[in-house]
Amino acid sequence: MAIKGKKKKSGGKSRTAPPRRATGKGDQRFLSRRWVQLTGVGVAAFLVGSALTSVVFGGSGDTEPTAEGSRHVTALRSAVDPILFPLGSASVPEPGGVSHFNLFPGLTGEVARIKSGAFSYATIKEAGYVAGQASAAANTFGALRLSDFAGGLPTRTEDALYSSEHDMIEGLQLYEQAAGMIIASDSATGNARRALIAHAVNIASMAVLLFDHGYIAYSDVLGSAGLSSLTVGNPQQPPPAPPGGGQSP
């Protein structure tokens, strides 16, 4: 007797491309895409998982880098600071040593104005600046060879090093997506435009959380070698004006 086998389903879901400038019903199709709906869930799950990993493994292993490790951390700061500080400013470390980074303050200000119903050419201009700078910074981070900075570091610190890069890159990519949605909303109308703006605001909030999570890990790596994350500029002063006329809050 012949045994019938199960037929394999052909094809599969293809990765959805980032949102493009579109009008009318095209925007509605974009809003129904599954990656948009799952972005928040994925980021939240990742942050919870990272927090649990920190709780479980944070206290294990050595905590002090060797002299070689301290030299590598100093070199890491020299490589990372020129990427970040033109785009924002670091906060004064809190009593526990945690330092945050105010990335793209101009976009933060525009998002606040969008929430209040204000939307202008300055918003689109700032979004265009952020989209380009976030993409460039993510690519520069991705080009860093973290193995060059990991020598002499205890396992815990080395793990934090890789985690910080991953989170900051993902955060920058979310900033780029949020800015792209703001730009796309300029050519949309009606409900589609309002929905695009709402999604942009939500994703911008996720970008802030994810990037900051990575920056905290980065500042911890610096702290392990006795270094401060405040090495360039004064956090009490506004960041340098971005090229191309980026807006400040």
Biotite code that builds the C-alpha atoms (Angstrom):
import biotite.structure as struc

atoms = struc.array([
    struc.Atom([0.000, 0.000, 0.000], chain_id="A", res_id=1, res_name="MET", atom_name="CA", element="C"),
    struc.Atom([1.404, 3.354, -0.970], chain_id="A", res_id=2, res_name="ALA", atom_name="CA", element="C"),
    struc.Atom([2.095, 5.793, 1.830], chain_id="A", res_id=3, res_name="ILE", atom_name="CA", element="C"),
    struc.Atom([1.263, 9.316, 1.019], chain_id="A", res_id=4, res_name="LYS", atom_name="CA", element="C"),
    struc.Atom([3.800, 11.806, 2.212], chain_id="A", res_id=5, res_name="GLY", atom_name="CA", element="C"),
    struc.Atom([3.049, 15.312, 3.315], chain_id="A", res_id=6, res_name="LYS", atom_name="CA", element="C"),
    struc.Atom([3.520, 17.903, 0.655], chain_id="A", res_id=7, res_name="LYS", atom_name="CA", element="C"),
    struc.Atom([5.943, 20.625, 1.497], chain_id="A", res_id=8, res_name="LYS", atom_name="CA", element="C"),
    struc.Atom([4.624, 24.101, 1.236], chain_id="A", res_id=9, res_name="LYS", atom_name="CA", element="C"),
    struc.Atom([6.446, 26.020, -1.378], chain_id="A", res_id=10, res_name="SER", atom_name="CA", element="C"),
    struc.Atom([7.903, 29.398, -0.827], chain_id="A", res_id=11, res_name="GLY", atom_name="CA", element="C"),
    struc.Atom([7.719, 31.284, 2.416], chain_id="A", res_id=12, res_name="GLY", atom_name="CA", element="C"),
    struc.Atom([7.296, 34.700, 3.841], chain_id="A", res_id=13, res_name="LYS", atom_name="CA", element="C"),
    struc.Atom([9.664, 37.177, 2.325], chain_id="A", res_id=14, res_name="SER", atom_name="CA", element="C"),
    struc.Atom([11.257, 39.914, 4.386], chain_id="A", res_id=15, res_name="ARG", atom_name="CA", element="C"),
    struc.Atom([9.308, 43.108, 4.085], chain_id="A", res_id=16, res_name="THR", atom_name="CA", element="C"),
    struc.Atom([11.248, 46.073, 2.808], chain_id="A", res_id=17, res_name="ALA", atom_name="CA", element="C"),
    struc.Atom([11.465, 49.275, 4.894], chain_id="A", res_id=18, res_name="PRO", atom_name="CA", element="C"),
    struc.Atom([8.637, 51.779, 4.382], chain_id="A", res_id=19, res_name="PRO", atom_name="CA", element="C"),
    struc.Atom([8.830, 53.901, 1.244], chain_id="A", res_id=20, res_name="ARG", atom_name="CA", element="C"),
    struc.Atom([7.352, 57.242, 0.426], chain_id="A", res_id=21, res_name="ARG", atom_name="CA", element="C"),
    struc.Atom([3.827, 56.416, -0.596], chain_id="A", res_id=22, res_name="ALA", atom_name="CA", element="C"),
    struc.Atom([0.356, 57.837, -0.620], chain_id="A", res_id=23, res_name="THR", atom_name="CA", element="C"),
    struc.Atom([-3.181, 56.598, -0.166], chain_id="A", res_id=24, res_name="GLY", atom_name="CA", element="C"),
    struc.Atom([-3.859, 52.875, 0.122], chain_id="A", res_id=25, res_name="LYS", atom_name="CA", element="C"),
    struc.Atom([-0.192, 51.971, -0.161], chain_id="A", res_id=26, res_name="GLY", atom_name="CA", element="C"),
    struc.Atom([0.358, 53.359, 3.321], chain_id="A", res_id=27, res_name="ASP", atom_name="CA", element="C"),
    struc.Atom([-2.504, 51.262, 4.659], chain_id="A", res_id=28, res_name="GLN", atom_name="CA", element="C"),
    struc.Atom([-0.841, 48.147, 3.266], chain_id="A", res_id=29, res_name="ARG", atom_name="CA", element="C"),
    struc.Atom([2.369, 49.151, 5.003], chain_id="A", res_id=30, res_name="PHE", atom_name="CA", element="C"),
    struc.Atom([0.576, 49.598, 8.324], chain_id="A", res_id=31, res_name="LEU", atom_name="CA", element="C"),
    struc.Atom([-0.766, 46.047, 8.128], chain_id="A", res_id=32, res_name="SER", atom_name="CA", element="C"),
    struc.Atom([2.678, 44.509, 7.736], chain_id="A", res_id=33, res_name="ARG", atom_name="CA", element="C"),
    struc.Atom([3.507, 42.083, 10.456], chain_id="A", res_id=34, res_name="ARG", atom_name="CA", element="C"),
    struc.Atom([7.009, 43.408, 11.227], chain_id="A", res_id=35, res_name="TRP", atom_name="CA", element="C"),
    struc.Atom([5.507, 46.773, 12.194], chain_id="A", res_id=36, res_name="VAL", atom_name="CA", element="C"),
    struc.Atom([3.106, 45.102, 14.606], chain_id="A", res_id=37, res_name="GLN", atom_name="CA", element="C"),
    struc.Atom([5.814, 42.865, 16.121], chain_id="A", res_id=38, res_name="LEU", atom_name="CA", element="C"),
    struc.Atom([8.610, 45.412, 16.465], chain_id="A", res_id=39, res_name="THR", atom_name="CA", element="C"),
    struc.Atom([7.516, 46.511, 19.943], chain_id="A", res_id=40, res_name="GLY", atom_name="CA", element="C"),
    struc.Atom([7.050, 42.929, 21.139], chain_id="A", res_id=41, res_name="VAL", atom_name="CA", element="C"),
    struc.Atom([10.468, 41.896, 19.855], chain_id="A", res_id=42, res_name="GLY", atom_name="CA", element="C"),
    struc.Atom([12.308, 44.831, 21.430], chain_id="A", res_id=43, res_name="VAL", atom_name="CA", element="C"),
    struc.Atom([10.529, 44.358, 24.767], chain_id="A", res_id=44, res_name="ALA", atom_name="CA", element="C"),
    struc.Atom([11.297, 40.627, 24.806], chain_id="A", res_id=45, res_name="ALA", atom_name="CA", element="C"),
    struc.Atom([14.952, 41.291, 23.982], chain_id="A", res_id=46, res_name="PHE", atom_name="CA", element="C"),
    struc.Atom([15.306, 43.818, 26.810], chain_id="A", res_id=47, res_name="LEU", atom_name="CA", element="C"),
    struc.Atom([13.673, 41.453, 29.307], chain_id="A", res_id=48, res_name="VAL", atom_name="CA", element="C"),
    struc.Atom([15.958, 38.619, 28.177], chain_id="A", res_id=49, res_name="GLY", atom_name="CA", element="C"),
    struc.Atom([19.034, 40.835, 28.483], chain_id="A", res_id=50, res_name="SER", atom_name="CA", element="C"),
    struc.Atom([17.993, 41.897, 31.973], chain_id="A", res_id=51, res_name="ALA", atom_name="CA", element="C"),
    struc.Atom([17.510, 38.286, 33.074], chain_id="A", res_id=52, res_name="LEU", atom_name="CA", element="C"),
    struc.Atom([20.897, 37.331, 31.632], chain_id="A", res_id=53, res_name="THR", atom_name="CA", element="C"),
    struc.Atom([22.494, 40.136, 33.590], chain_id="A", res_id=54, res_name="SER", atom_name="CA", element="C"),
    struc.Atom([20.857, 38.950, 36.809], chain_id="A", res_id=55, res_name="VAL", atom_name="CA", element="C"),
    struc.Atom([21.870, 35.326, 36.293], chain_id="A", res_id=56, res_name="VAL", atom_name="CA", element="C"),
    struc.Atom([25.418, 35.805, 35.018], chain_id="A", res_id=57, res_name="PHE", atom_name="CA", element="C"),
    struc.Atom([26.298, 39.287, 36.238], chain_id="A", res_id=58, res_name="GLY", atom_name="CA", element="C"),
    struc.Atom([27.997, 38.135, 39.391], chain_id="A", res_id=59, res_name="GLY", atom_name="CA", element="C"),
    struc.Atom([30.121, 35.352, 37.923], chain_id="A", res_id=60, res_name="SER", atom_name="CA", element="C"),
    struc.Atom([33.755, 35.423, 36.903], chain_id="A", res_id=61, res_name="GLY", atom_name="CA", element="C"),
    struc.Atom([36.455, 38.031, 37.402], chain_id="A", res_id=62, res_name="ASP", atom_name="CA", element="C"),
    struc.Atom([35.492, 41.685, 37.364], chain_id="A", res_id=63, res_name="THR", atom_name="CA", element="C"),
    struc.Atom([38.830, 43.467, 36.880], chain_id="A", res_id=64, res_name="GLU", atom_name="CA", element="C"),
    struc.Atom([40.512, 43.733, 33.468], chain_id="A", res_id=65, res_name="PRO", atom_name="CA", element="C"),
    struc.Atom([44.223, 43.147, 33.108], chain_id="A", res_id=66, res_name="THR", atom_name="CA", element="C"),
    struc.Atom([46.597, 45.946, 32.158], chain_id="A", res_id=67, res_name="ALA", atom_name="CA", element="C"),
    struc.Atom([46.204, 44.821, 28.556], chain_id="A", res_id=68, res_name="GLU", atom_name="CA", element="C"),
    struc.Atom([42.416, 44.939, 28.936], chain_id="A", res_id=69, res_name="GLY", atom_name="CA", element="C"),
    struc.Atom([42.554, 48.485, 30.318], chain_id="A", res_id=70, res_name="SER", atom_name="CA", element="C"),
    struc.Atom([44.594, 49.588, 27.309], chain_id="A", res_id=71, res_name="ARG", atom_name="CA", element="C"),
    struc.Atom([42.046, 48.007, 24.987], chain_id="A", res_id=72, res_name="HIS", atom_name="CA", element="C"),
    struc.Atom([39.133, 49.707, 26.752], chain_id="A", res_id=73, res_name="VAL", atom_name="CA", element="C"),
    struc.Atom([40.915, 53.052, 26.384], chain_id="A", res_id=74, res_name="THR", atom_name="CA", element="C"),
    struc.Atom([41.311, 52.336, 22.662], chain_id="A", res_id=75, res_name="ALA", atom_name="CA", element="C"),
    struc.Atom([37.623, 51.384, 22.496], chain_id="A", res_id=76, res_name="LEU", atom_name="CA", element="C"),
    struc.Atom([36.614, 54.729, 23.965], chain_id="A", res_id=77, res_name="ARG", atom_name="CA", element="C"),
    struc.Atom([38.823, 56.489, 21.409], chain_id="A", res_id=78, res_name="SER", atom_name="CA", element="C"),
    struc.Atom([36.997, 54.618, 18.623], chain_id="A", res_id=79, res_name="ALA", atom_name="CA", element="C"),
    struc.Atom([33.437, 55.021, 19.926], chain_id="A", res_id=80, res_name="VAL", atom_name="CA", element="C"),
    struc.Atom([33.395, 58.607, 21.210], chain_id="A", res_id=81, res_name="ASP", atom_name="CA", element="C"),
    struc.Atom([33.961, 60.223, 17.779], chain_id="A", res_id=82, res_name="PRO", atom_name="CA", element="C"),
    struc.Atom([30.919, 58.298, 16.510], chain_id="A", res_id=83, res_name="ILE", atom_name="CA", element="C"),
    struc.Atom([28.580, 59.290, 19.321], chain_id="A", res_id=84, res_name="LEU", atom_name="CA", element="C"),
    struc.Atom([29.408, 62.744, 20.582], chain_id="A", res_id=85, res_name="PHE", atom_name="CA", element="C"),
    struc.Atom([28.664, 64.635, 17.347], chain_id="A", res_id=86, res_name="PRO", atom_name="CA", element="C"),
    struc.Atom([25.138, 63.160, 17.624], chain_id="A", res_id=87, res_name="LEU", atom_name="CA", element="C"),
    struc.Atom([24.316, 63.943, 21.260], chain_id="A", res_id=88, res_name="GLY", atom_name="CA", element="C"),
    struc.Atom([25.687, 64.178, 24.784], chain_id="A", res_id=89, res_name="SER", atom_name="CA", element="C"),
    struc.Atom([26.273, 61.906, 27.779], chain_id="A", res_id=90, res_name="ALA", atom_name="CA", element="C"),
    struc.Atom([24.709, 62.471, 31.172], chain_id="A", res_id=91, res_name="SER", atom_name="CA", element="C"),
    struc.Atom([26.578, 62.858, 34.431], chain_id="A", res_id=92, res_name="VAL", atom_name="CA", element="C"),
    struc.Atom([26.877, 59.349, 35.915], chain_id="A", res_id=93, res_name="PRO", atom_name="CA", element="C"),
    struc.Atom([24.285, 58.536, 38.546], chain_id="A", res_id=94, res_name="GLU", atom_name="CA", element="C"),
    struc.Atom([25.362, 57.432, 42.068], chain_id="A", res_id=95, res_name="PRO", atom_name="CA", element="C"),
    struc.Atom([25.446, 53.803, 40.881], chain_id="A", res_id=96, res_name="GLY", atom_name="CA", element="C"),
    struc.Atom([27.772, 54.764, 38.039], chain_id="A", res_id=97, res_name="GLY", atom_name="CA", element="C"),
    struc.Atom([25.121, 54.516, 35.303], chain_id="A", res_id=98, res_name="VAL", atom_name="CA", element="C"),
    struc.Atom([25.470, 57.035, 32.496], chain_id="A", res_id=99, res_name="SER", atom_name="CA", element="C"),
    struc.Atom([22.879, 57.702, 29.789], chain_id="A", res_id=100, res_name="HIS", atom_name="CA", element="C"),
    struc.Atom([23.257, 59.230, 26.329], chain_id="A", res_id=101, res_name="PHE", atom_name="CA", element="C"),
    struc.Atom([20.926, 61.825, 24.834], chain_id="A", res_id=102, res_name="ASN", atom_name="CA", element="C"),
    struc.Atom([21.064, 60.782, 21.179], chain_id="A", res_id=103, res_name="LEU", atom_name="CA", element="C"),
    struc.Atom([19.521, 62.924, 18.430], chain_id="A", res_id=104, res_name="PHE", atom_name="CA", element="C"),
    struc.Atom([18.024, 65.555, 20.762], chain_id="A", res_id=105, res_name="PRO", atom_name="CA", element="C"),
    struc.Atom([16.630, 67.379, 17.744], chain_id="A", res_id=106, res_name="GLY", atom_name="CA", element="C"),
    struc.Atom([14.445, 64.406, 16.814], chain_id="A", res_id=107, res_name="LEU", atom_name="CA", element="C"),
    struc.Atom([13.386, 64.024, 20.440], chain_id="A", res_id=108, res_name="THR", atom_name="CA", element="C"),
    struc.Atom([12.156, 67.606, 20.363], chain_id="A", res_id=109, res_name="GLY", atom_name="CA", element="C"),
    struc.Atom([10.347, 67.119, 17.048], chain_id="A", res_id=110, res_name="GLU", atom_name="CA", element="C"),
    struc.Atom([8.658, 63.939, 18.302], chain_id="A", res_id=111, res_name="VAL", atom_name="CA", element="C"),
    struc.Atom([7.405, 65.887, 21.330], chain_id="A", res_id=112, res_name="ALA", atom_name="CA", element="C"),
    struc.Atom([5.993, 68.534, 19.005], chain_id="A", res_id=113, res_name="ARG", atom_name="CA", element="C"),
    struc.Atom([4.391, 65.873, 16.814], chain_id="A", res_id=114, res_name="ILE", atom_name="CA", element="C"),
    struc.Atom([2.611, 64.481, 19.876], chain_id="A", res_id=115, res_name="LYS", atom_name="CA", element="C"),
    struc.Atom([1.181, 67.939, 20.526], chain_id="A", res_id=116, res_name="SER", atom_name="CA", element="C"),
    struc.Atom([-0.117, 68.115, 16.953], chain_id="A", res_id=117, res_name="GLY", atom_name="CA", element="C"),
    struc.Atom([2.613, 70.304, 15.477], chain_id="A", res_id=118, res_name="ALA", atom_name="CA", element="C"),
    struc.Atom([4.200, 69.199, 12.194], chain_id="A", res_id=119, res_name="PHE", atom_name="CA", element="C"),
    struc.Atom([6.340, 71.409, 9.997], chain_id="A", res_id=120, res_name="SER", atom_name="CA", element="C"),
    struc.Atom([9.097, 71.486, 7.432], chain_id="A", res_id=121, res_name="TYR", atom_name="CA", element="C"),
    struc.Atom([11.581, 71.529, 10.327], chain_id="A", res_id=122, res_name="ALA", atom_name="CA", element="C"),
    struc.Atom([10.251, 68.118, 11.389], chain_id="A", res_id=123, res_name="THR", atom_name="CA", element="C"),
    struc.Atom([10.871, 66.618, 7.952], chain_id="A", res_id=124, res_name="ILE", atom_name="CA", element="C"),
    struc.Atom([14.289, 68.260, 7.747], chain_id="A", res_id=125, res_name="LYS", atom_name="CA", element="C"),
    struc.Atom([15.321, 66.857, 11.122], chain_id="A", res_id=126, res_name="GLU", atom_name="CA", element="C"),
    struc.Atom([14.008, 63.408, 10.186], chain_id="A", res_id=127, res_name="ALA", atom_name="CA", element="C"),
    struc.Atom([16.086, 63.450, 7.018], chain_id="A", res_id=128, res_name="GLY", atom_name="CA", element="C"),
    struc.Atom([19.202, 64.378, 8.999], chain_id="A", res_id=129, res_name="TYR", atom_name="CA", element="C"),
    struc.Atom([18.587, 61.638, 11.582], chain_id="A", res_id=130, res_name="VAL", atom_name="CA", element="C"),
    struc.Atom([17.905, 58.960, 8.953], chain_id="A", res_id=131, res_name="ALA", atom_name="CA", element="C"),
    struc.Atom([21.254, 59.614, 7.283], chain_id="A", res_id=132, res_name="GLY", atom_name="CA", element="C"),
    struc.Atom([23.292, 59.995, 10.471], chain_id="A", res_id=133, res_name="GLN", atom_name="CA", element="C"),
    struc.Atom([21.736, 56.954, 12.187], chain_id="A", res_id=134, res_name="ALA", atom_name="CA", element="C"),
    struc.Atom([22.468, 54.790, 9.164], chain_id="A", res_id=135, res_name="SER", atom_name="CA", element="C"),
    struc.Atom([26.072, 56.009, 8.953], chain_id="A", res_id=136, res_name="ALA", atom_name="CA", element="C"),
    struc.Atom([26.676, 55.528, 12.686], chain_id="A", res_id=137, res_name="ALA", atom_name="CA", element="C"),
    struc.Atom([25.208, 52.001, 12.618], chain_id="A", res_id=138, res_name="ALA", atom_name="CA", element="C"),
    struc.Atom([27.479, 51.103, 9.694], chain_id="A", res_id=139, res_name="ASN", atom_name="CA", element="C"),
    struc.Atom([30.521, 52.542, 11.475], chain_id="A", res_id=140, res_name="THR", atom_name="CA", element="C"),
    struc.Atom([29.726, 50.582, 14.627], chain_id="A", res_id=141, res_name="PHE", atom_name="CA", element="C"),
    struc.Atom([29.270, 47.448, 12.551], chain_id="A", res_id=142, res_name="GLY", atom_name="CA", element="C"),
    struc.Atom([32.694, 47.938, 10.985], chain_id="A", res_id=143, res_name="ALA", atom_name="CA", element="C"),
    struc.Atom([34.428, 47.948, 14.373], chain_id="A", res_id=144, res_name="LEU", atom_name="CA", element="C"),
    struc.Atom([36.233, 44.704, 15.165], chain_id="A", res_id=145, res_name="ARG", atom_name="CA", element="C"),
    struc.Atom([35.320, 44.232, 18.804], chain_id="A", res_id=146, res_name="LEU", atom_name="CA", element="C"),
    struc.Atom([37.721, 41.304, 19.080], chain_id="A", res_id=147, res_name="SER", atom_name="CA", element="C"),
    struc.Atom([40.493, 43.904, 18.808], chain_id="A", res_id=148, res_name="ASP", atom_name="CA", element="C"),
    struc.Atom([39.276, 45.445, 22.076], chain_id="A", res_id=149, res_name="PHE", atom_name="CA", element="C"),
    struc.Atom([38.371, 42.279, 23.988], chain_id="A", res_id=150, res_name="ALA", atom_name="CA", element="C"),
    struc.Atom([41.872, 41.054, 24.904], chain_id="A", res_id=151, res_name="GLY", atom_name="CA", element="C"),
    struc.Atom([42.589, 40.989, 28.613], chain_id="A", res_id=152, res_name="GLY", atom_name="CA", element="C"),
    struc.Atom([38.954, 41.535, 29.605], chain_id="A", res_id=153, res_name="LEU", atom_name="CA", element="C"),
    struc.Atom([37.139, 39.234, 32.039], chain_id="A", res_id=154, res_name="PRO", atom_name="CA", element="C"),
    struc.Atom([34.320, 37.194, 30.506], chain_id="A", res_id=155, res_name="THR", atom_name="CA", element="C"),
    struc.Atom([31.617, 39.335, 32.064], chain_id="A", res_id=156, res_name="ARG", atom_name="CA", element="C"),
    struc.Atom([33.087, 42.552, 30.656], chain_id="A", res_id=157, res_name="THR", atom_name="CA", element="C"),
    struc.Atom([33.696, 40.990, 27.250], chain_id="A", res_id=158, res_name="GLU", atom_name="CA", element="C"),
    struc.Atom([30.041, 39.886, 27.091], chain_id="A", res_id=159, res_name="ASP", atom_name="CA", element="C"),
    struc.Atom([28.935, 43.415, 28.004], chain_id="A", res_id=160, res_name="ALA", atom_name="CA", element="C"),
    struc.Atom([31.139, 44.763, 25.209], chain_id="A", res_id=161, res_name="LEU", atom_name="CA", element="C"),
    struc.Atom([29.423, 42.677, 22.530], chain_id="A", res_id=162, res_name="TYR", atom_name="CA", element="C"),
    struc.Atom([25.985, 43.314, 24.038], chain_id="A", res_id=163, res_name="SER", atom_name="CA", element="C"),
    struc.Atom([26.522, 47.075, 24.038], chain_id="A", res_id=164, res_name="SER", atom_name="CA", element="C"),
    struc.Atom([27.469, 47.136, 20.368], chain_id="A", res_id=165, res_name="GLU", atom_name="CA", element="C"),
    struc.Atom([24.480, 44.998, 19.387], chain_id="A", res_id=166, res_name="HIS", atom_name="CA", element="C"),
    struc.Atom([22.001, 47.155, 21.309], chain_id="A", res_id=167, res_name="ASP", atom_name="CA", element="C"),
    struc.Atom([23.393, 50.469, 20.078], chain_id="A", res_id=168, res_name="MET", atom_name="CA", element="C"),
    struc.Atom([23.358, 49.301, 16.454], chain_id="A", res_id=169, res_name="ILE", atom_name="CA", element="C"),
    struc.Atom([19.783, 48.026, 16.784], chain_id="A", res_id=170, res_name="GLU", atom_name="CA", element="C"),
    struc.Atom([18.783, 51.288, 18.446], chain_id="A", res_id=171, res_name="GLY", atom_name="CA", element="C"),
    struc.Atom([20.332, 53.329, 15.632], chain_id="A", res_id=172, res_name="LEU", atom_name="CA", element="C"),
    struc.Atom([18.474, 51.237, 13.065], chain_id="A", res_id=173, res_name="GLN", atom_name="CA", element="C"),
    struc.Atom([15.199, 51.915, 14.883], chain_id="A", res_id=174, res_name="LEU", atom_name="CA", element="C"),
    struc.Atom([15.992, 55.643, 14.842], chain_id="A", res_id=175, res_name="TYR", atom_name="CA", element="C"),
    struc.Atom([16.477, 55.353, 11.091], chain_id="A", res_id=176, res_name="GLU", atom_name="CA", element="C"),
    struc.Atom([13.130, 53.544, 10.708], chain_id="A", res_id=177, res_name="GLN", atom_name="CA", element="C"),
    struc.Atom([11.291, 56.129, 12.801], chain_id="A", res_id=178, res_name="ALA", atom_name="CA", element="C"),
    struc.Atom([12.793, 58.972, 10.793], chain_id="A", res_id=179, res_name="ALA", atom_name="CA", element="C"),
    struc.Atom([11.878, 57.197, 7.544], chain_id="A", res_id=180, res_name="GLY", atom_name="CA", element="C"),
    struc.Atom([8.250, 56.923, 8.654], chain_id="A", res_id=181, res_name="MET", atom_name="CA", element="C"),
    struc.Atom([8.131, 60.627, 9.461], chain_id="A", res_id=182, res_name="ILE", atom_name="CA", element="C"),
    struc.Atom([9.475, 61.383, 5.997], chain_id="A", res_id=183, res_name="ILE", atom_name="CA", element="C"),
    struc.Atom([6.976, 58.991, 4.383], chain_id="A", res_id=184, res_name="ALA", atom_name="CA", element="C"),
    struc.Atom([4.108, 60.623, 6.266], chain_id="A", res_id=185, res_name="SER", atom_name="CA", element="C"),
    struc.Atom([4.823, 63.900, 4.488], chain_id="A", res_id=186, res_name="ASP", atom_name="CA", element="C"),
    struc.Atom([3.454, 62.452, 1.236], chain_id="A", res_id=187, res_name="SER", atom_name="CA", element="C"),
    struc.Atom([0.589, 60.517, 2.855], chain_id="A", res_id=188, res_name="ALA", atom_name="CA", element="C"),
    struc.Atom([-2.875, 61.804, 3.652], chain_id="A", res_id=189, res_name="THR", atom_name="CA", element="C"),
    struc.Atom([-5.717, 61.251, 6.078], chain_id="A", res_id=190, res_name="GLY", atom_name="CA", element="C"),
    struc.Atom([-5.738, 58.219, 8.337], chain_id="A", res_id=191, res_name="ASN", atom_name="CA", element="C"),
    struc.Atom([-2.663, 56.708, 6.685], chain_id="A", res_id=192, res_name="ALA", atom_name="CA", element="C"),
    struc.Atom([-0.636, 59.806, 7.507], chain_id="A", res_id=193, res_name="ARG", atom_name="CA", element="C"),
    struc.Atom([-1.825, 59.865, 11.109], chain_id="A", res_id=194, res_name="ARG", atom_name="CA", element="C"),
    struc.Atom([-1.060, 56.167, 11.520], chain_id="A", res_id=195, res_name="ALA", atom_name="CA", element="C"),
    struc.Atom([2.453, 56.557, 10.065], chain_id="A", res_id=196, res_name="LEU", atom_name="CA", element="C"),
    struc.Atom([3.176, 59.366, 12.504], chain_id="A", res_id=197, res_name="ILE", atom_name="CA", element="C"),
    struc.Atom([1.868, 57.292, 15.407], chain_id="A", res_id=198, res_name="ALA", atom_name="CA", element="C"),
    struc.Atom([4.102, 54.373, 14.422], chain_id="A", res_id=199, res_name="HIS", atom_name="CA", element="C"),
    struc.Atom([7.077, 56.728, 14.075], chain_id="A", res_id=200, res_name="ALA", atom_name="CA", element="C"),
    struc.Atom([6.517, 58.057, 17.589], chain_id="A", res_id=201, res_name="VAL", atom_name="CA", element="C"),
    struc.Atom([6.294, 54.543, 19.034], chain_id="A", res_id=202, res_name="ASN", atom_name="CA", element="C"),
    struc.Atom([9.385, 53.266, 17.240], chain_id="A", res_id=203, res_name="ILE", atom_name="CA", element="C"),
    struc.Atom([11.340, 56.382, 18.243], chain_id="A", res_id=204, res_name="ALA", atom_name="CA", element="C"),
    struc.Atom([10.496, 55.578, 21.878], chain_id="A", res_id=205, res_name="SER", atom_name="CA", element="C"),
    struc.Atom([11.752, 52.007, 21.388], chain_id="A", res_id=206, res_name="MET", atom_name="CA", element="C"),
    struc.Atom([14.932, 53.362, 19.785], chain_id="A", res_id=207, res_name="ALA", atom_name="CA", element="C"),
    struc.Atom([15.621, 55.494, 22.845], chain_id="A", res_id=208, res_name="VAL", atom_name="CA", element="C"),
    struc.Atom([15.219, 52.524, 25.205], chain_id="A", res_id=209, res_name="LEU", atom_name="CA", element="C"),
    struc.Atom([17.280, 50.071, 23.173], chain_id="A", res_id=210, res_name="LEU", atom_name="CA", element="C"),
    struc.Atom([20.147, 52.455, 22.420], chain_id="A", res_id=211, res_name="PHE", atom_name="CA", element="C"),
    struc.Atom([20.282, 53.580, 26.047], chain_id="A", res_id=212, res_name="ASP", atom_name="CA", element="C"),
    struc.Atom([20.395, 49.942, 27.160], chain_id="A", res_id=213, res_name="HIS", atom_name="CA", element="C"),
    struc.Atom([23.477, 49.476, 24.975], chain_id="A", res_id=214, res_name="GLY", atom_name="CA", element="C"),
    struc.Atom([25.095, 52.707, 26.119], chain_id="A", res_id=215, res_name="TYR", atom_name="CA", element="C"),
    struc.Atom([24.711, 51.734, 29.779], chain_id="A", res_id=216, res_name="ILE", atom_name="CA", element="C"),
    struc.Atom([26.557, 48.484, 29.011], chain_id="A", res_id=217, res_name="ALA", atom_name="CA", element="C"),
    struc.Atom([29.234, 50.486, 27.181], chain_id="A", res_id=218, res_name="TYR", atom_name="CA", element="C"),
    struc.Atom([29.684, 52.848, 30.153], chain_id="A", res_id=219, res_name="SER", atom_name="CA", element="C"),
    struc.Atom([29.964, 49.778, 32.401], chain_id="A", res_id=220, res_name="ASP", atom_name="CA", element="C"),
    struc.Atom([32.803, 48.490, 30.228], chain_id="A", res_id=221, res_name="VAL", atom_name="CA", element="C"),
    struc.Atom([34.566, 51.838, 30.568], chain_id="A", res_id=222, res_name="LEU", atom_name="CA", element="C"),
    struc.Atom([33.956, 51.831, 34.314], chain_id="A", res_id=223, res_name="GLY", atom_name="CA", element="C"),
    struc.Atom([35.541, 48.392, 34.637], chain_id="A", res_id=224, res_name="SER", atom_name="CA", element="C"),
    struc.Atom([38.819, 49.980, 33.546], chain_id="A", res_id=225, res_name="ALA", atom_name="CA", element="C"),
    struc.Atom([38.358, 53.035, 35.760], chain_id="A", res_id=226, res_name="GLY", atom_name="CA", element="C"),
    struc.Atom([37.353, 55.285, 32.841], chain_id="A", res_id=227, res_name="LEU", atom_name="CA", element="C"),
    struc.Atom([34.483, 57.740, 32.633], chain_id="A", res_id=228, res_name="SER", atom_name="CA", element="C"),
    struc.Atom([32.092, 57.889, 29.703], chain_id="A", res_id=229, res_name="SER", atom_name="CA", element="C"),
    struc.Atom([32.322, 61.695, 29.859], chain_id="A", res_id=230, res_name="LEU", atom_name="CA", element="C"),
    struc.Atom([35.417, 62.189, 27.744], chain_id="A", res_id=231, res_name="THR", atom_name="CA", element="C"),
    struc.Atom([34.310, 64.617, 25.053], chain_id="A", res_id=232, res_name="VAL", atom_name="CA", element="C"),
    struc.Atom([32.447, 67.874, 25.551], chain_id="A", res_id=233, res_name="GLY", atom_name="CA", element="C"),
    struc.Atom([30.454, 69.107, 28.536], chain_id="A", res_id=234, res_name="ASN", atom_name="CA", element="C"),
    struc.Atom([27.173, 67.240, 29.134], chain_id="A", res_id=235, res_name="PRO", atom_name="CA", element="C"),
    struc.Atom([25.706, 70.414, 30.619], chain_id="A", res_id=236, res_name="GLN", atom_name="CA", element="C"),
    struc.Atom([26.105, 72.213, 27.301], chain_id="A", res_id=237, res_name="GLN", atom_name="CA", element="C"),
    struc.Atom([24.127, 71.535, 24.115], chain_id="A", res_id=238, res_name="PRO", atom_name="CA", element="C"),
    struc.Atom([25.818, 69.165, 21.634], chain_id="A", res_id=239, res_name="PRO", atom_name="CA", element="C"),
    struc.Atom([27.603, 70.650, 18.624], chain_id="A", res_id=240, res_name="PRO", atom_name="CA", element="C"),
    struc.Atom([25.338, 71.697, 15.778], chain_id="A", res_id=241, res_name="ALA", atom_name="CA", element="C"),
    struc.Atom([25.057, 68.798, 13.295], chain_id="A", res_id=242, res_name="PRO", atom_name="CA", element="C"),
    struc.Atom([26.138, 69.397, 9.702], chain_id="A", res_id=243, res_name="PRO", atom_name="CA", element="C"),
    struc.Atom([23.321, 70.153, 7.310], chain_id="A", res_id=244, res_name="GLY", atom_name="CA", element="C"),
    struc.Atom([21.269, 72.179, 9.752], chain_id="A", res_id=245, res_name="GLY", atom_name="CA", element="C"),
    struc.Atom([19.955, 69.522, 12.134], chain_id="A", res_id=246, res_name="GLY", atom_name="CA", element="C"),
    struc.Atom([17.528, 70.942, 14.651], chain_id="A", res_id=247, res_name="GLN", atom_name="CA", element="C"),
    struc.Atom([18.131, 71.136, 18.368], chain_id="A", res_id=248, res_name="SER", atom_name="CA", element="C"),
    struc.Atom([15.257, 70.763, 20.857], chain_id="A", res_id=249, res_name="PRO", atom_name="CA", element="C"),
])
